[in-house]
Amino acid sequence: MKKLLAFLMAILVFGTMLAGCGGGGDKKAAAPAAGDKKFINIATGGTAGTYFPLGGALADILNKNVKGANASAQSTGASVANVNLLKEGKVDLAFIQNDIAYYAANGTEMFKDKKVGNLKGICTLYPETIQIVALQDSGIKTVADCKGKRVAVGAAGSGTEANARQILEAYGITYKDIKVQYLSFAEAANALKDGNVDVAFVTAGHPTAAIQDIATQHKIVLLPVDPAKADALIAKYPFYTKLVIKAKTYTNQDADVNAVAVRCMIAATDKMDADTGYAVVKALYGNLDRMKQAHAVAAGIAKSNGQSGMSIALNAGAEKFFKEK
């Protein structure tokens, strides 16, 4: 009996030792293979858009200039989708419009009752101009002339649609005063070209290929936003900035046009530490030639305007960088 008990105890001890060895083996396998890699997933936009090539360039910059960085860019549904990817922790950095970031951080517009309170700004990059386009033959010359007209305001729930509504509001115009057409970027351009709408709102860096295409076939008019109206708009919606669409930007555009813009920005969440935030902006602004190689809009990126239109709180490291001379 004693021999049997001793035999059973030996089996139990041996089994415990095996289990311990097995657990230790699993832990070792789960550990990082080597080094101290900093994985940075970057959300961009569609492959035909501006965000995608810029995101690829940013990933290249980070991999070459930030110690341990393993950055990669992925195609996404752009601004609204990118906020949700940040919220879900699926990406670390994202290209988004500053107005979309504002809506998310404050729980308004398409983020009503879905506030994303932990967004942090890294920097703003370049203007995405709200271009209000009509055909010259329509006789429409100002935003005030939109009353009673067929107006393409953007896809329902989109950033462009919010831009259109807010600018019309500055002129005392509501959707009850116009014939609203909820059309996407491409649909609006085609409808204007075909004469199915009178005015189209397009939010994009200028010159915009779709508008250039219309201008080669028809004489177009860019409706200006009066500077006083723009000031009132900015006072209510701080993510807007004023700019001028220079003469000759489009065929037969003979004069400068006052406009407003939102800005493309890079955002993160509070999960990104200050050191990483600092390293990202330092690498970006130290290698702007690589961004310019990726897309012409990058010509407007500079440290001096990297906080222009910033609509959310900055990452602490990015804030430190911008305070440095």
C-alpha positions in Angstrom: 0.0 0.0 0.0 2.8 2.4 0.9 4.5 1.5 -2.4 1.3 2.3 -4.3 0.9 5.7 -2.6 4.5 6.5 -3.2 4.1 5.6 -6.9 1.0 7.8 -7.2 2.7 10.7 -5.6 5.6 10.4 -8.0 3.2 10.5 -11.0 1.5 13.6 -9.5 4.8 15.4 -9.0 6.1 14.5 -12.4 2.8 15.7 -14.0 3.0 19.0 -12.2 6.6 19.4 -13.5 5.4 18.7 -17.1 2.6 21.2 -16.8 5.0 23.8 -15.4 7.4 23.3 -18.3 4.5 23.4 -20.8 3.2 26.7 -19.4 6.7 28.2 -19.4 7.1 27.2 -23.1 3.8 28.9 -24.0 4.8 32.1 -22.3 8.1 32.1 -24.2 6.4 31.5 -27.5 4.1 34.5 -26.9 6.9 36.9 -26.2 8.2 39.3 -28.9 10.6 37.5 -31.2 13.2 40.2 -31.0 13.8 43.9 -30.5 11.5 46.6 -29.3 9.2 47.1 -32.3 6.7 50.0 -32.2 3.8 49.0 -34.5 2.0 52.0 -36.0 -1.0 51.3 -38.1 -2.1 54.3 -40.2 -5.7 54.6 -41.5 -5.9 56.6 -44.8 -8.8 56.6 -47.4 -9.7 55.1 -50.7 -6.8 54.1 -53.1 -7.9 56.8 -55.6 -7.9 59.6 -53.0 -5.3 61.9 -51.4 -5.1 60.3 -48.0 -3.8 56.9 -49.3 -0.6 58.0 -51.0 0.2 60.5 -48.1 -0.4 57.7 -45.6 2.0 55.4 -47.5 4.6 58.2 -47.5 4.2 58.8 -43.7 4.6 55.1 -43.0 7.9 55.2 -45.0 9.1 58.3 -43.1 8.4 56.7 -39.7 10.0 53.4 -40.6 13.2 55.3 -41.7 13.3 57.9 -39.0 11.7 56.6 -35.8 13.7 54.0 -33.9 11.9 50.7 -33.7 9.0 51.8 -35.8 7.1 49.3 -37.9 4.5 51.5 -39.6 2.0 50.5 -42.3 -0.8 52.3 -44.1 -4.1 50.8 -45.0 -6.9 51.9 -47.3 -10.2 52.7 -45.5 -13.5 54.6 -45.9 -11.7 57.8 -44.9 -12.7 60.3 -42.2 -15.8 58.9 -40.4 -14.6 55.3 -40.8 -11.1 56.3 -39.5 -12.5 57.9 -36.3 -14.3 54.6 -35.6 -11.1 52.6 -36.3 -9.3 54.8 -33.8 -12.1 54.4 -31.3 -11.9 50.6 -31.6 -8.1 50.6 -31.2 -7.6 49.0 -34.7 -5.3 51.8 -35.9 -2.9 54.2 -34.1 -2.9 57.1 -36.5 -5.6 58.3 -38.9 -6.0 60.9 -41.6 -9.3 62.7 -41.0 -11.0 66.1 -41.7 -10.8 68.4 -38.7 -14.5 69.0 -38.8 -15.2 65.3 -38.5 -12.7 65.2 -35.6 -14.7 68.1 -34.0 -18.0 66.3 -34.4 -16.6 63.1 -32.9 -15.0 64.8 -29.9 -18.2 66.7 -29.2 -20.8 64.1 -30.0 -22.5 66.1 -32.8 -23.6 65.6 -36.4 -22.9 62.0 -37.5 -21.5 61.3 -34.0 -24.6 62.5 -32.1 -24.9 60.2 -29.0 -21.6 58.5 -30.2 -19.0 60.8 -28.7 -15.4 59.8 -29.0 -13.9 61.5 -26.1 -10.3 60.3 -26.3 -9.2 61.7 -29.7 -6.0 63.6 -29.8 -4.6 65.8 -32.5 -1.2 65.2 -34.0 -1.1 68.0 -36.6 -3.1 69.6 -39.4 -1.8 69.3 -43.0 -3.5 71.1 -45.8 -6.9 72.7 -46.6 -9.8 70.8 -48.1 -11.7 73.6 -49.7 -15.5 73.8 -49.8 -16.0 74.6 -53.5 -19.5 75.7 -54.5 -19.8 75.2 -58.2 -22.5 76.3 -60.7 -22.5 76.6 -64.5 -22.2 80.1 -65.8 -25.3 79.7 -68.0 -27.4 79.2 -64.8 -27.0 82.9 -63.9 -26.2 81.9 -60.3 -23.4 84.1 -58.9 -23.7 84.0 -55.1 -24.6 81.6 -52.4 -27.8 83.8 -51.8 -28.8 82.8 -55.3 -29.2 79.1 -54.3 -32.7 79.8 -53.0 -35.2 77.8 -55.0 -32.5 75.9 -56.8 -31.5 72.2 -57.1 -28.5 72.0 -54.8 -26.2 68.9 -54.4 -25.2 69.1 -50.8 -23.2 65.8 -50.5 -24.1 62.3 -49.5 -26.5 62.1 -46.5 -24.6 62.2 -43.2 -21.3 63.1 -44.9 -18.9 65.8 -43.9 -19.6 67.7 -47.2 -23.3 67.7 -46.3 -22.6 69.3 -43.0 -20.4 71.9 -44.7 -23.2 72.7 -47.1 -25.8 73.1 -44.4 -23.6 75.3 -42.3 -22.6 77.6 -45.1 -26.2 78.0 -46.4 -27.2 78.7 -42.8 -24.7 81.6 -42.6 -26.7 83.1 -45.5 -30.1 82.5 -43.8 -30.9 79.6 -46.1 -32.3 76.3 -44.9 -33.1 73.1 -46.7 -36.7 74.2 -46.9 -35.5 77.0 -49.2 -33.8 74.8 -51.8 -34.4 71.5 -53.6 -31.9 69.3 -51.8 -30.0 66.6 -53.7 -28.1 64.2 -51.5 -25.3 63.2 -53.9 -21.8 61.9 -53.5 -18.7 63.7 -54.8 -18.8 61.9 -58.1 -22.6 62.0 -58.5 -22.7 65.7 -57.8 -20.0 66.4 -60.5 -21.8 64.3 -63.1 -25.2 65.8 -62.2 -23.9 69.3 -62.6 -22.2 68.5 -65.9 -25.5 66.9 -67.2 -27.6 69.8 -66.0 -29.5 67.8 -63.4 -28.5 70.1 -60.5 -27.9 73.8 -60.4 -25.3 74.0 -57.7 -22.9 71.4 -56.2 -20.9 71.5 -53.0 -17.6 69.7 -53.2 -15.2 69.4 -50.3 -11.7 68.5 -51.6 -8.2 70.0 -52.1 -8.2 72.3 -55.0 -7.8 72.1 -57.9 -10.2 69.1 -57.9 -10.0 66.7 -60.9 -13.8 66.3 -61.2 -14.3 70.1 -61.3 -11.5 70.5 -63.8 -13.3 67.9 -66.0 -16.5 70.0 -65.9 -14.6 73.2 -66.6 -13.2 71.7 -69.8 -16.7 71.2 -71.1 -18.7 74.0 -69.6 -18.0 77.5 -68.3 -18.3 77.3 -64.5 -18.7 79.7 -61.7 -17.2 79.3 -58.2 -19.6 80.9 -55.7 -17.6 83.0 -53.2 -18.1 83.0 -49.4 -18.3 86.6 -48.3 -15.5 87.3 -45.7 -18.0 88.6 -43.2 -20.1 85.4 -43.6 -16.9 83.4 -43.2 -16.0 85.2 -40.0 -19.4 84.4 -38.5 -19.1 80.8 -39.7 -15.7 80.4 -38.0 -17.0 82.0 -34.8 -19.6 79.3 -34.6 -17.6 76.4 -36.1 -13.9 76.9 -35.2 -12.7 74.2 -37.5 -13.2 76.4 -40.6 -10.4 78.5 -42.1 -10.5 81.2 -44.8 -8.6 80.9 -48.0 -8.6 82.2 -51.6 -9.0 80.0 -54.7 -6.5 81.8 -57.0 -7.5 83.0 -60.5 -6.8 80.4 -63.2 -7.1 77.5 -60.8 -9.8 76.3 -63.3 -10.3 77.0 -67.0 -11.9 80.4 -67.6 -11.7 81.4 -63.9 -10.5 84.9 -64.3 -10.6 86.2 -60.7 -9.7 85.1 -57.2 -12.5 83.6 -55.2 -12.9 83.9 -51.4 -13.7 80.5 -49.9 -13.6 78.5 -46.6 -12.0 75.2 -46.0 -11.7 72.5 -43.4 -8.3 70.9 -43.0 -6.9 67.4 -43.4 -5.4 66.4 -40.1 -3.6 63.4 -38.5 -5.2 62.2 -35.3 -4.6 59.5 -32.6 -6.1 58.6 -29.3 -4.9 59.1 -25.7 -3.3 55.6 -26.1 -0.4 57.2 -28.0 2.2 58.3 -25.5 3.9 61.7 -25.7 7.2 60.4 -26.8 5.7 58.7 -29.8 3.6 61.7 -30.7 6.7 63.9 -30.6 8.7 61.4 -32.7 5.9 61.3 -35.3 5.6 65.0 -35.9 9.4 65.5 -35.8 9.9 62.8 -38.4 7.1 64.2 -40.6 8.2 67.8 -40.7 11.8 66.8 -41.1 11.0 64.8 -44.3 8.4 66.9 -46.1 10.1 66.2 -49.5 8.9 62.6 -49.2 5.3 63.8 -48.6 5.5 66.1 -51.6 6.7 63.2 -53.8 3.5 61.3 -52.8 1.0 64.1 -53.7 0.9 67.7 -54.9 -1.3 68.8 -52.0 1.7 68.2 -49.6 3.2 71.4 -50.9 1.0 73.2 -48.4 2.3 71.2 -45.4 4.5 73.2 -43.0 5.2 73.3 -39.3 4.0 77.0 -39.3 0.5 75.9 -40.1 0.5 72.6 -38.4 -2.0 73.8 -35.7 -4.2 75.8 -38.1 -7.8 74.7 -37.7 -6.8 72.2 -35.0 -10.2 71.2 -33.6 -9.3 68.8 -30.8 -6.8 68.7 -28.0 -3.2 67.9 -29.0 -1.2 64.9 -28.1 1.3 66.2 -25.4 4.3 65.2 -27.5 3.0 67.0 -30.6 2.2 70.1 -28.4 5.8 70.1 -27.1 7.1 69.9 -30.7 5.0 72.9 -31.9 6.2 75.0 -28.9 9.8 74.5 -30.0 11.4 77.1 -32.2 
